[in-house]
Amino acid sequence: MPPFLWEQHCCLPLHHTARIGELARYPLGSYLSVNVGYSAQTTEDSLSLLHQFRTQAAADPRFRLVASLADISDDAIALAFDLEDSGPLGGDLDNVEMFYRLGVRSLLPTYNHANAAGCGCLDTEDTGLTGYGKDLVRKLNEVGMFADGSHCSRRTGLDIATHTAAPMIYSHSNFTALWEHPRNITDEQARACAATGGVIGINGVGIFLGHNEPGSRAARVAAMADQIRYGVDLLGIEHIGVSSDYSFDGQEFNDEIRDNPGAFSESYTAWGPLQWTAPEDLLGEAEVPGLEDLLADRGFNAAERAAIFGGNFARVAGQVWRD
């Protein structure tokens, strides 16, 4: 059995057909942060999704809604939520506190493209955080929500590190040193995150790993292990985690990329339909070697594997969240 898993970002469909029960593909004892909105969602959209997911979770004994670290235990799947853009705040920073009360524990200012808070990783001009974005980071610190640099531009990520008073995270980002992609982060960004005390979650998306062929399931998990080895060598064991970015709505996401190519870039569309690392592949419950075994092969002992799988994110949550 793999160590306790802290999955800092995964995605259900962002509409009324979504069912929390799909998340039971993760084992009991896991912590999952489930997306409830990105740049396409309004405040009302994300609140509706939160109500839907919370209602379903409360009615299913396999799940427990997270208000604090004390709600994470071996007998249930712990659920919190995240926002992949500041757009669902509707321009009102007081909504950060409202979303926190409803279980949102992390927020990234921009999703791929510039908005009122800053620039995204697909923007050709990178001016970093705006004044509103800097105020947003201060508000996230005040409320106790992770400030997340994933999907942000290089300078926006560096600005988050400069302006945060608490550990920041890259919830689901890989290293461009191993695979060049605008969604991956530079060593400079990684070091700046680590300097805040933060953690970088390595994801399992094929186009961010260099293995997007449908039959490359094992290669994707192996590439995640290589990314983890690189990150630990660069930053130290305490700054690396796992956050697969698995999309239970993968077909819908690929349809969105196909139907709205202007919202993405050739770096998304050139490799064919996106492929993800499923929970079963990540945890070694299928015919694919699991990540824990691959990390052991790369020299990580049991305590180090436990830190990567969940201990590091749990530690920074204890520093950032307000119980």
Backbone torsions as a table, in degrees:
resi	resn	phi	psi	omega
1	MET	NA	125.5	178.3
2	PRO	-61.4	163.1	176.0
3	PRO	-63.1	167.7	171.7
4	PHE	-44.9	128.0	-177.5
5	LEU	-104.8	123.4	171.6
6	TRP	-105.6	102.8	-178.9
7	GLU	-95.8	99.7	-169.4
8	GLN	-77.0	-6.5	175.8
9	HIS	-166.2	123.3	168.5
10	CYS	-146.2	168.2	-169.0
11	CYS	-131.4	126.5	164.7
12	LEU	-96.2	165.2	173.6
13	PRO	-56.1	139.6	-176.2
14	LEU	-93.4	54.0	176.4
15	HIS	-158.7	-178.9	-167.2
16	HIS	-68.7	-13.8	179.8
17	THR	-80.2	-9.7	-176.4
18	ALA	-65.0	144.3	179.7
19	ARG	-130.5	122.9	179.2
20	ILE	-57.8	-30.7	-177.5
21	GLY	-55.9	-24.6	177.6
22	GLU	-60.0	-27.1	-176.9
23	LEU	-71.6	-8.3	178.5
24	ALA	-69.7	-1.3	170.7
25	ARG	-68.5	-17.7	170.8
26	TYR	-86.0	150.0	-177.7
27	PRO	-74.9	156.7	171.5
28	LEU	-55.3	143.6	-177.5
29	GLY	96.5	-12.2	178.2
30	SER	-74.3	154.7	167.5
31	TYR	-110.4	129.9	179.7
32	LEU	-125.8	131.4	169.6
33	SER	-101.9	118.1	-173.1
34	VAL	-107.4	129.7	-178.7
35	ASN	-67.1	138.2	175.7
36	VAL	-125.7	17.3	175.4
37	GLY	159.9	149.2	171.9
38	TYR	-135.2	-150.4	-171.7
39	SER	-65.8	-19.9	-178.0
40	ALA	-81.8	-13.8	-174.7
41	GLN	-96.8	141.0	171.4
42	THR	-86.5	173.7	174.9
43	THR	-56.6	-45.2	-178.2
44	GLU	-64.0	-39.8	178.2
45	ASP	-59.6	-48.8	-176.9
46	SER	-68.7	-36.2	175.8
47	LEU	-64.4	-38.3	177.6
48	SER	-63.4	-43.5	177.6
49	LEU	-63.4	-42.5	178.2
50	LEU	-60.2	-45.2	178.9
51	HIS	-60.8	-44.3	-179.5
52	GLN	-62.3	-49.6	-177.2
53	PHE	-67.2	-40.7	-179.7
54	ARG	-65.7	-40.3	178.7
55	THR	-63.3	-45.2	178.8
56	GLN	-63.7	-43.5	-178.5
57	ALA	-64.8	-40.2	-179.3
58	ALA	-64.3	-25.0	-178.4
59	ALA	-92.7	-1.4	-175.4
60	ASP	-120.2	113.5	-174.2
61	PRO	-65.6	-9.8	178.0
62	ARG	-74.9	-14.0	-173.1
63	PHE	-120.7	152.9	174.8
64	ARG	-137.4	126.0	177.5
65	LEU	-73.1	138.2	-173.7
66	VAL	-98.0	123.0	166.9
67	ALA	-106.0	-31.0	180.0
68	SER	-149.0	173.0	178.5
69	LEU	-60.4	-25.6	-179.7
70	ALA	-65.7	-16.4	-179.8
71	ASP	-84.1	-2.4	179.4
72	ILE	-94.8	122.6	-178.6
73	SER	-150.3	172.4	-174.2
74	ASP	-74.1	-15.9	-170.4
75	ASP	-97.8	9.1	179.5
76	ALA	-157.3	163.4	171.2
77	ILE	-90.7	118.7	-177.7
78	ALA	-83.2	133.0	-176.0
79	LEU	-121.2	127.1	165.1
80	ALA	-129.7	-175.2	-170.5
81	PHE	-137.9	162.5	178.4
82	ASP	-142.9	159.1	175.3
83	LEU	-116.9	129.1	-178.2
84	GLU	-97.4	34.1	175.7
85	ASP	176.5	156.4	175.9
86	SER	-85.2	-6.0	-179.7
87	GLY	-53.8	-42.8	179.1
88	PRO	-62.3	-10.5	173.8
89	LEU	-73.4	-16.9	180.0
90	GLY	65.1	24.2	180.0
91	GLY	79.4	2.6	-176.4
92	ASP	-110.1	108.0	-176.9
93	LEU	-66.4	-21.6	176.3
94	ASP	-64.3	-19.6	178.3
95	ASN	-69.8	-17.5	175.1
96	VAL	-58.5	-45.9	-179.9
97	GLU	-65.8	-39.3	178.1
98	MET	-61.2	-46.1	179.6
99	PHE	-66.0	-35.3	177.9
100	TYR	-61.0	-44.0	179.3
101	ARG	-60.6	-25.4	-179.5
102	LEU	-94.5	9.5	172.5
103	GLY	101.1	3.5	175.7
104	VAL	-76.7	124.2	-174.8
105	ARG	-118.6	-1.8	174.2
106	SER	-151.8	150.5	-178.6
107	LEU	-148.6	133.4	173.4
108	LEU	-107.7	137.4	-172.0
109	PRO	-63.4	-38.6	-174.9
110	THR	-134.7	146.1	177.2
111	TYR	-113.8	93.8	174.1
112	ASN	72.2	-38.5	-174.7
113	HIS	-128.0	158.5	-177.2
114	ALA	-61.3	145.4	173.1
115	ASN	-145.3	-162.3	-176.3
116	ALA	-65.7	-19.2	-175.9
117	ALA	-93.6	-28.1	-176.0
118	GLY	168.8	-159.5	-176.2
119	CYS	-107.0	156.6	179.7
120	GLY	-107.8	169.8	-173.2
121	CYS	-68.4	-17.0	179.8
122	LEU	-98.6	1.8	178.4
123	ASP	-75.8	140.1	177.1
124	THR	-80.1	-26.8	175.5
125	GLU	-108.2	127.8	-173.9
126	ASP	-120.0	102.2	179.7
127	THR	-106.8	5.0	174.4
128	GLY	75.6	-161.8	179.2
129	LEU	-65.2	141.3	170.5
130	THR	-84.4	177.4	173.7
131	GLY	-59.1	-41.1	176.8
132	TYR	-62.7	-40.5	179.4
133	GLY	-63.2	-38.5	177.5
134	LYS	-66.7	-39.7	175.4
135	ASP	-63.0	-37.2	178.2
136	LEU	-62.2	-45.5	179.1
137	VAL	-59.8	-42.9	177.8
138	ARG	-62.3	-38.7	179.2
139	LYS	-67.6	-40.9	177.1
140	LEU	-59.8	-43.4	176.6
141	ASN	-60.1	-44.9	-177.5
142	GLU	-63.1	-42.6	-175.9
143	VAL	-78.6	-32.9	-179.0
144	GLY	104.6	29.1	-179.3
145	MET	-107.3	140.8	176.6
146	PHE	-58.8	132.8	164.9
147	ALA	-89.1	123.0	-168.3
148	ASP	-117.2	128.0	-178.2
149	GLY	-93.9	-1.5	179.9
150	SER	-62.3	144.8	-177.8
151	HIS	71.3	-8.4	179.3
152	CYS	-82.3	163.1	175.0
153	SER	-69.9	167.1	178.8
154	ARG	-57.0	-50.8	-175.9
155	ARG	-68.7	-37.6	177.3
156	THR	-60.5	-42.9	177.0
157	GLY	-61.6	-43.0	177.9
158	LEU	-64.6	-37.4	178.5
159	ASP	-66.8	-37.0	175.6
160	ILE	-58.6	-45.9	179.8
161	ALA	-61.1	-36.3	-179.5
162	THR	-69.9	-38.2	-169.7
163	HIS	-99.3	-11.1	179.0
164	THR	-77.8	145.2	174.4
165	ALA	-103.4	5.8	-179.8
166	ALA	-135.8	164.0	176.7
167	PRO	-56.0	131.5	172.8
168	MET	-94.8	171.1	175.1
169	ILE	-134.5	158.0	157.5
170	TYR	-110.1	99.0	-168.5
171	SER	-61.8	-38.7	-177.1
172	HIS	-149.8	78.0	-176.8
173	SER	-139.6	141.3	177.7
174	ASN	-107.0	177.7	-173.5
175	PHE	-97.9	125.7	178.8
176	THR	-67.5	-19.4	177.5
177	ALA	-62.8	-28.0	179.3
178	LEU	-96.2	-31.0	178.0
179	TRP	-149.7	114.9	-174.9
180	GLU	-76.9	115.9	178.8
181	HIS	-156.0	140.5	-177.0
182	PRO	-62.9	-18.2	177.5
183	ARG	-82.2	-16.5	178.4
184	ASN	-83.9	161.9	-172.6
185	ILE	-109.6	154.0	179.2
186	THR	-80.7	163.6	174.7
187	ASP	-61.4	-33.5	178.1
188	GLU	-61.5	-45.9	177.2
189	GLN	-61.8	-43.5	-178.0
190	ALA	-62.2	-43.8	179.6
191	ARG	-65.0	-38.1	179.4
192	ALA	-65.5	-40.1	175.6
193	CYS	-61.4	-48.3	-179.4
194	ALA	-61.0	-33.9	-179.8
195	ALA	-65.0	-23.1	175.5
196	THR	-82.6	-6.9	-173.4
197	GLY	94.2	8.5	-170.7
198	GLY	-82.1	-178.4	-174.9
199	VAL	-133.5	143.1	176.2
200	ILE	-111.1	123.4	178.5
201	GLY	-93.7	122.2	-179.4
202	ILE	-80.8	130.1	-177.0
203	ASN	-101.0	170.7	-175.2
204	GLY	-116.1	26.8	-178.6
205	VAL	-83.8	130.7	-171.6
206	GLY	-56.6	-42.8	-175.8
207	ILE	-73.5	-15.3	176.9
208	PHE	-95.1	-4.0	-179.8
209	LEU	-114.0	-15.4	-176.0
210	GLY	86.6	15.3	180.0
211	HIS	-139.1	81.5	-175.0
212	ASN	-107.3	6.9	177.9
213	GLU	-70.4	142.0	-178.3
214	PRO	-55.7	-32.3	-178.0
215	GLY	-88.4	9.5	-173.8
216	SER	-100.1	39.0	-177.8
217	ARG	-60.7	-48.6	-179.2
218	ALA	-65.0	-36.6	179.9
219	ALA	-65.8	-34.2	178.8
220	ARG	-67.1	-43.3	178.8
221	VAL	-65.4	-40.3	178.1
222	ALA	-63.5	-38.5	178.4
223	ALA	-67.2	-34.9	173.8
224	MET	-60.7	-42.9	178.7
225	ALA	-62.7	-39.2	177.9
226	ASP	-66.0	-39.2	177.2
227	GLN	-62.7	-41.6	178.8
228	ILE	-63.9	-45.2	178.3
229	ARG	-58.7	-42.9	179.5
230	TYR	-63.2	-46.7	-178.0
231	GLY	-62.9	-40.1	179.1
232	VAL	-66.9	-41.2	178.3
233	ASP	-64.2	-33.2	-178.5
234	LEU	-77.4	-42.6	-166.3
235	LEU	-117.6	-23.2	-171.9
236	GLY	107.4	152.6	-173.3
237	ILE	-59.2	-31.4	-171.7
238	GLU	-75.2	-4.2	-174.2
239	HIS	-112.7	11.5	-176.6
240	ILE	-125.8	135.9	176.1
241	GLY	-136.2	-167.8	-179.6
242	VAL	-123.5	131.7	177.4
243	SER	-153.5	90.9	-163.1
244	SER	-66.6	-21.8	-175.8
245	ASP	63.5	30.6	-179.5
246	TYR	-65.5	134.7	-178.3
247	SER	-110.2	108.0	172.4
248	PHE	-68.6	-13.4	176.8
249	ASP	-106.8	35.6	-172.9
250	GLY	-58.0	-42.0	-179.9
251	GLN	-64.1	-40.6	179.0
252	GLU	-65.2	-38.7	179.1
253	PHE	-65.1	-42.4	177.6
254	ASN	-65.2	-35.7	175.3
255	ASP	-63.5	-38.8	179.6
256	GLU	-64.4	-42.5	177.7
257	ILE	-62.3	-42.4	-179.9
258	ARG	-65.9	-42.1	-173.4
259	ASP	-83.4	-20.7	-178.4
260	ASN	-130.5	63.6	-175.4
261	PRO	-61.6	-25.5	179.4
262	GLY	-66.1	-19.6	-179.5
263	ALA	-83.0	-8.5	-177.8
264	PHE	-127.9	-164.2	-179.8
265	SER	-137.6	173.9	179.0
266	GLU	-59.8	-26.3	178.6
267	SER	-65.1	-20.8	173.5
268	TYR	-91.6	-37.8	-169.8
269	THR	-92.6	-16.6	-172.1
270	ALA	-74.6	-14.0	-170.6
271	TRP	-107.1	8.9	-176.6
272	GLY	83.7	-177.7	-179.6
273	PRO	-54.8	137.5	-178.6
274	LEU	-63.4	143.5	175.8
275	GLN	-118.0	142.6	-177.8
276	TRP	-119.9	166.7	173.7
277	THR	-97.6	110.3	-176.5
278	ALA	-71.6	157.7	178.3
279	PRO	-53.4	-39.4	-177.9
280	GLU	-65.1	-36.0	177.6
281	ASP	-73.4	-41.4	-180.0
282	LEU	-59.8	-42.5	-172.4
283	LEU	-94.3	-1.9	177.6
284	GLY	73.9	31.6	179.4
285	GLU	-96.3	4.8	178.0
286	ALA	-123.8	-160.5	-178.1
287	GLU	-79.3	-2.9	179.0
288	VAL	-89.9	132.7	176.4
289	PRO	-57.2	132.0	-177.3
290	GLY	-76.1	163.5	-176.2
291	LEU	-63.9	-36.3	-178.3
292	GLU	-61.8	-44.1	179.4
293	ASP	-63.7	-39.3	-179.9
294	LEU	-67.9	-34.6	176.2
295	LEU	-69.4	-37.7	175.5
296	ALA	-61.6	-40.6	177.4
297	ASP	-62.2	-26.1	-179.2
298	ARG	-94.0	11.5	170.2
299	GLY	98.9	6.5	-178.9
300	PHE	-86.4	129.9	177.6
301	ASN	-81.7	177.5	-173.8
302	ALA	-61.2	-41.9	-179.6
303	ALA	-65.8	-38.6	178.6
304	GLU	-68.2	-39.7	177.5
305	ARG	-64.0	-39.3	178.5
306	ALA	-64.4	-38.0	177.2
307	ALA	-63.7	-43.2	-178.6
308	ILE	-68.5	-44.5	-176.5
309	PHE	-68.2	-30.0	-177.0
310	GLY	-163.6	-29.0	-173.1
311	GLY	-62.9	-35.8	-177.3
312	ASN	-69.8	-45.6	177.4
313	PHE	-65.0	-38.7	178.2
314	ALA	-62.1	-39.2	179.2
315	ARG	-61.2	-48.6	-177.3
316	VAL	-71.2	-28.9	173.5
317	ALA	-61.4	-39.0	176.8
318	GLY	-63.2	-26.0	178.6
319	GLN	-86.6	-27.3	-171.5
320	VAL	-102.0	-47.4	-175.6
321	TRP	-63.3	149.8	175.2
322	ARG	-110.3	106.7	-177.6
323	ASP	-71.0	NA	NA
